[in-house]
Amino acid sequence: MKKVLMLITLTLSLVLPTTNAQASTYAKTQYPIVLVHGLFGFDDVLWVDYFYKIPYKLSRQGAVVYTSTVSPANSTEVRGEQLLAYIDQVLAHSGADKVNLIGHSHGGPTARYAASVAPQKVASVTSVGGVNQGSKVADIMRAGLAEGSTLEGVAATTFNAFANLLELISGSGVSGLPTDSIAALNSLSTEGSRKFNARYPEGLPSSYCANDGKMRESNGVLYFSWSGGSTYTNVLDAADPFLALTGLSFGEKNDGLVSSCSSRLGYVIRDDYRMNHLDEVNQTLGIHHLFETDPVQVFIKHANRLKSLGL
């Protein structure tokens, strides 16, 4: 029996170090990864972070990961300027020359802004369920809130309070970043996105629903995207009925808040994962479609893709 135990111990000592070494460098990109949250994003609420378990799992695979602090609700340009300030902090802290930006939802255009304004600081931009050409849900909300109306004012007060509450209970309220839900709504609408894209077109396809965006743009930044194309993905996820309802706003494939066509940017990895808008960042609490790739693994595999490209 002792000989058997010694043989097992010897075998593990030979195998495990090699396996761990390989795993610990799989996602080790040259430049740090900076995650950028979407609308009403937060650090963590009751120990649940916005990118649920993603930073931890990426770091376990060798990546250096930062989660940015930007306004939970504001215009793309305001959030983009905040992201640029955060990038400077990351560069100073890490000693790196550039960062790899991965933005979810409104974080996609936010990351695009930073890369367009300061491409020398950004190696790549990856849009995950990004609102790159607007959202039908935002359009419906914008149409129902007449500009300057009492209803718009009430909605602004309500959603701003919600965003500020999220900041407070997640521990990021000390940031003092401004909140403007109406500015966010305008940015996420089709018209707002059209105006933004005219100024910051890098990585976009030639037309809506085209799939010909450039992976490497003239500014030297590489662009990628992926998204889900389903709404109701798991009966145990309490958020799925809401996303199934909002998904009815679209007459095309969508994740409940963003159409697959709108999500396309640069090299499209996939736009039809059986994931909804929250599944894309491993919410709620990691509940997702039983027969689809684990969302965390999509992030890890992409980090390895960036690593293989020297990023």
GUSENU-762302 format. One record per residue: residue in one letter; y, z, x of N, C-alpha, C in turn. Coordinates in steps of 0.2 Angstrom, whole numbers, plus 5000, padded with zeros to 4 digits. Layout:
<atoms>
AYZXYZXYZX;...
</atoms>
This chain:
<atoms>
M499450005004500050005000500650005004;K500650045010501250045014501349985017;K500849945019500849885022501249835017;V501049835011501249795006502049805005;L502249865005502949885004503349865011;M503049875016503349845023503449775022;L502949735020503049665020503549645015;I503649675009504149665004504849675007;T504849735010505549745013505749695019;L505249675023505449625028505649565025;T505249545020505449475016506149475014;L506349535010506949545007507549545013;S507349575018507849575023508049505026;L507549465026507649395029507949355024;V507849365017508049315012508749335009;L508849395008509449415004510049405008;P510149425015510749405019510949335018;T510449285019510649215018510949195011;T510549225006510749214999511449234998;N511649295000512249324999512849295003;A512649275009513149235013513349165010;Q512849135007512949075003513349084997;A513149134993513549144987514249174988;S514349204994515049234995515549184997;T515349124999515749075001515849014997;Y515449014991515348954987516048934984;A516448984982517048964979517648984984;K517548984990518049004995518448944996;T519048934992519448884993519948894999;Q520248845002520648855008521348885005;Y521548874999522148904997521948954991;P522349004990522249054985522249014978;I521849044973521949024966522349064962;V522849034959523249074954523149054947;L522949104943522849094936523449104932;V523549054927524149054923523949064916;H524149114912523949124905524349084901;G524149074895524449044889524949084885;L525049064879525549094874525149164873;F525649214873525449284871524849304876;G524949284882524449304888524649374890;F524149404893524249474895523849494901;D523949544904523549574910522849594908;D522849654905522249674901522449724896;V522049724891522149764885521449804884;L521549864884520949904884520349884889;W520549874895520149854900519849784899;V520149744895519949674894520449624896;D520349584901520849544904520849474900;Y521449444901521449374897520949324900;F520949324906520349274909519749324910;Y519449334905518849384905518349374910;K518349424915517849424921517949364926;I518349324924518449264929518649274936;P519249314936519449334943518949374947;Y518649414944518049454947517549414950;K517249364945516749324947516949274952;L517549254952517749204957517749234964;S518049294964518149334970517449354973;R516949364969516249374971515949314975;Q516249254973515949194976516449174982;G516849214984517249204990517949184989;A518149174983518849144981519349204982;V519949184984520549234984520949214977;V520949264973521249254966521849294964;Y522349264962522849304959522949284952;T523149334947523349314941524149324940;S524449274938525149274938525449314932;T526049334933526449364928527049324926;V526949294920527549254917527649284910;S528149264907528349284900527749264895;P527549314891526949294886527249234881;A527849234880528149184875528849164878;N528849104880529549074882529448994883;S529948964884529948894885529548874892;T529248814892528848794898529348804904;E529948784904530348784910530548854912;V530648904908530748974909530149004913;R529548994909528949014912528748984919;G528948914920528848884926529248914932;E529848934930530248964935530049034937;Q529749064932529449134934528849124938;L528449074937527849054941528049034948;L528549004949528748984955528949044959;A529249094956529449154960528749194961;Y528349194957527649224958527249194964;I527349124964526949084969527249114976;D527949114977528249144983527949204985;Q527849254980527549314982526849314984;V526449264981525749254983525749224991;L526149174992526249144999526349195004;A526849245002527049295007526549345008;H526149365003525649415003524949385007;S524849325005524249295008524249255015;G524949235016525049195022524849125021;A524649105015524449035014525048995013;D524948925014525548875014525548855006;K525048855003525048824996524548864991;V524548854985524148884980523748834976;N523248844973522848804968523048844961;L523348804957523548834950523048814945;I522848864941522348844935522748874929;G522948834925523348864919522948844912;H522948894908522548894902523148884896;S522948834892523448824886524148814888;H524648854886525348844889525348854896;G524848884899524848884906524748824910;G524548774906524448704909525148674911;P525548664906526248634907526648684912;T526548744911526848794916526748774923;A526048764924525848754931526148684933;R526148634928526348574930527048574932;Y527448614929528148624930528248644937;A527948694939527948724946527748674951;A527248634950527048584955527548524955;S527848504950528348454950528948474953;V529148534952529848564956529748574963;A529148604965528948624972528248604974;P528148534974527548514976527248534983;Q527748554987527548574994527248644994;K527248684988526948744988526248744984;V526148684981525548684976525048624979;A524448644980523948604982523548564976;S523448604971523148574965523448604958;V523348564953523448594946522848584942;T522648634939522048624934522248644927;S522248604922522348624915521748634911;V521748694909521148714905521348724897;G521148674893521348674886522148674886;G522448634890523148634891523448594886;V524048624883524448584878524948534882;N524648484884524948434888525348384884;Q525148374878525548324873525648354867;G525748424866525848454860525248474856;S525348514851524848544847525048534840;K524548504836524748504828524848564825;V524548624828524648684825525448704826;A525648694832526348704833526848664829;D526648604828527048554824527048584817;I526548604814526548634807526948694807;M526948744812527348804812528048784812;R528248734817528948714818529248684811;A528848644808529048614802529148664796;G528848714796528848764791529448814793;L529748814799530248864800530948824802;A531348814797531948774797532348804803;E532648764807533048784813533648824810;G533748884813534348924811534248964804;S533648954801533548994794533349064795;T533349104790533149174790532449174791;L532049134789531349134790531149124797;E531549084801531449074808531649134812;G532149164809532349234813531849284812;V531549294806531049344804530449324809;A530249264809529649244813529749264820;A530349244823530549254830530549334831;T530749374827530749444828530049474828;T529649444823528949474823528549454829;F528549384831528149364836528449394843;N529049404844529349434850529149504851;A529149534845528849604845528149614847;F527749564844527049564846526949544853;A527349504856527249484863527449544868;N527949574866528249634869527749694869;L527349704863526849754862526249734867;L526049674867525549654872525749674879;E526349654881526549674888526549744889;L526749784884526749854885526049894886;I525649874881524949904881524549874887;S524749814890524349794895524549814902;G525149844902525349874908525849834912;S526049774909526449724912527149724909;G527349774904527949784901528549794906;V528349824912528849844917529149784920;S528849724919529049664922529749644920;G529949664914530649644911530749574910;L530249534909530249454908530449444901;P530949394900531149384893530649354889;T530749364882530249344877530649294872;D530449234871530749194866530249154863;S529949174857529449144854529649074851;I530249064849530449004846530548954852;A530748974857530748924863530048904865;A529548954865528848934866528648884861;L528748894854528548854849528848784850;N529448774852529748714853529348674859;S529248714864528948684870528248654868;L527848694864527148674862527148624857;S527648604854527648554848527548484852;T527448434848527348364850527948344853;E528548354849529148324851529448364858;G529348434858529548464864529148444870;S528448434869528048404875528248344877;R528448294872528648234874529248234879;K529748274877530348284881530148314888;F529748364888529548394894529148334899;N528748304896528348254899528748194902;A529348184899529748134902530048154908;R530148214909530448244915529948264921;Y529348284918528848304923528148264921;P528148204923527548164921526948164925;E526948204930526348194935525748214932;G525248174933524548184931524348164924;L524848144920524748124913524448054913;P524048044908523747974906524347934904;S524247864904524747814902524947824894;S524547854890524647854883524247914880;Y524347934874524047984871523247964870;C522848004872522147994872521847944877;A522247914881522047874887521747924892;N521347894896520947944901521047904908;D521647894910521847864916522347894920;G522447964919522848004923522648004931;K523148004935522948004942522748074945;M522148074949521948144952522448164957;R522648114961523148124967523748094965;E524248134964524948104963525348084969;S525848054968526348034974526648094977;N526648154973526948214976526448254981;G525848224981525348254985524848304982;V525048324976524648374972524048334968;L523548374968522948344964522948374957;Y522748334952522748364945522048354942;F521848404939521248404935521248434928;S520748424924520848464917520148464915;W520048514910519448514906519648554900;S519248544894519348584888518748584884;G518748624878518248624873518448574868;G517848554864517948514858517648534852;S517548604852517248634846517748694844;T517648714837518048774835517548834833;Y517048824829516648884827516048874832;T515948924837515448914842514948974842;N515149034839514649084839514849134833;V514349144829514449184823514649254824;L514549274830514649344832515349354835;D515749294836516449304838516949304832;A517249364832517749374826518349324826;A518449294832519049244832518849174830;D518249164829518049094828518249064821;P518149104815518449084809519149064809;F519549094813520249084813520349014816;L519949004822520048944826519748884822;A519248894818518948844813519448824808;L519848874806520348854801520948814804;T521248834810521748804813521548734815;G520848724817520648664819520648614814;L520648634807520748584802521448544802;S521848574806522548534806522448474810;F521948464814521848404818521348354814;G521548284815521048234812520648214818;E520548254823520148224829519848284833;K519448274838519148324841519648374844;N519448444843519948494846519548554847;D519948604850519648674851519948724847;G520248704842520548754837521248754837;L521548744843522248744844522548684848;V522148654852522348594856521848534855;S522048474854521548424854521348404860;S520748374861520448354867520848304870;C521148254866521648204869522248234872;S522548284869523148314872522948354878;S522348374879522148414885522148374891;R522048314891521848274897522448274902;L522248284908522748274913522348264920;G522648214924522348194930521548174929;Y521148204934520448194933520148234928;V519848204922519648244917518848264918;I518748324919518048344921517648344915;R517848374909517548364903518148384897;D518048354891518548374886518148384880;D517448394881517048404875516548464876;Y516748514880516248574880516248604873;R515648634872515548664865515848734866;M516548734867516948794867517548784863;N517848834861518448834857519048864862;H519648864860520148884864520148954868;L519748994864519649064868519049064872;D518549024870517949024874518148994881;E518648954882518848924888518948974893;V519249034891519349084896518949144895;N518349124892517749174892517949234887;Q518349224882518549264877518149244870;T517949284866518149354865517549394869;L517749434874517249474877516649434880;G516749374882516249334884515749304879;I515849304873515449274868515649204867;H515149164868515249094868514549054865;H514548994865514048954862513448964866;L512848984863512249004866511948944871;F512148884869511848824872512348784876;E512848814878513348784882513448824889;T513648784894513848814900514248884900;D514048934903514448994903515148974906;P515748984902516348974904516548994911;V516349054913516449074920516149034925;Q515549004924515248954929515648894929;V516048874924516448814925517048824930;F517348884929517848904934517548904941;I516948934942516648944949516548874952;K516248834948516048764950516648724952;H517148734948517848704950518148724956;A518048794957518248814964517948784969;N517248774969516848744974517048664974;R517248634969517548564969518148564973;L518648614972519248614976519048624983;K518648674985518448684992518148624995;S517748584992517448524995517948474996;L518548474992519148434993519648454999;G519448515002519848545007520448575004;L520448594998520948634994520848704994;
</atoms>
